[in-house]
Amino acid sequence: MAKAKQIKVTLIKSTIGQKPEKVATVRSLGLKKINSSNVIADNDAVRGMVKAVAHLVKVEEI
């Protein structure tokens, strides 16, 4: 059985000064502090959230 693809998302910029929607998106990705990372499933919903905050995060495929 094939493993589901995953991505590692890292917060590289602060959410201070961002709109509340962007802050909520970063929090829903499981990121709290700068340089915090989270490994999550790679699906369309997550890709949409990452695209919305692309200027704040770094993405690596695992």
N, C-alpha and C positions, 0 to 999 in steps of 0.2 A: 504494500500500500504506500502510495507516494505521500510524503510529508507536505503539509500546506506551506506555501511560501510565507516568509516573514520579513519584516523590515525593522530596522533599528532607527528610531527617531530621537534626535538629540536637540535640546533647546540651546541655541547659541546666542540669542539676543534676548534682552529683558522685555517683559510685557508691559512695563511701565509706560504710560502714555498711549497705549493701544486701546482701541474700542473694546467695550465689554464683550462683544461677540467673539473677537479674536482671542481675548483672554480665556473665555469659556472653552473655545476650541482647543487651545493649548492644554488646559486643565483636563479636558476629556481625552486627550492623547496620553494622559498620565504623567505630564511633565510639570514640575513645580519650580525648580531652581535652575539657574543657568548651568549648563553642562550636565544636567540630569538626562538620562536616557531611558528608553522603554522599548522593548521588543514586542511588536504586535503583529497580528495577522495582516497579510497584504490583500486587501479587497477594495472594491470600488468606494465604499463609504469612507474608509481610512484614507485612501488616496485623495478623495475630495477634501477631507479635513486638512491633510498635509498641504495641498495646493493652496488652500485659503490662508495658511500661515507660513508659506514657503520662505518668506523673508525673515522668519524668526527661527526656523529649524533646519537641521541637516538630516538627510535621509541616506541610509546605507542598506542595500539589499543583503540579506543573509542567505 
